Amino acid sequence: FLDTFMKAGEKHPWKGKNDTEEWFDMALVFLRDMAVLKITGNPEDLINKDVRETVQRLGDGASLDDIINSYRETLRLRGLLGFNLNKGITWNYMMDVLSVQNEGDAKGRHYR
């Protein structure tokens, strides 16, 4: 997950439906860890303790509201995967949703 997120290329990394679902599941856990670290400041509360530095670095660049909104939108899209969404469009949209963490500014984006 981290490799594909950090490199965020123009082409989606998913080979099939299972890959896509697993990626979304990992993204949700990663966003959850970002929110938990932002709220508690305690790395012991993280699921992915091994990537604490990355979680903290990406979380530092975003507000808690931005992280929660990204989590909600990722969860919503995860629920829509059964409709065979176009992978390329889904990937581009997710990079936009998750870019809030890299930019530290939601730029008026509200995913609801």
Protein Blocks (a to p, Z undefined) as FASTA:
>chain_A
ZZmmmnopabdfbfbfklmmmmmmmmmmmmmmmmmmmmnopaklpmblmlmmmmmmmmmm
pcfklmmmmmmmmmmmmmmmmnopafklmmmmmmmmmmmmmnopaghpacZZ
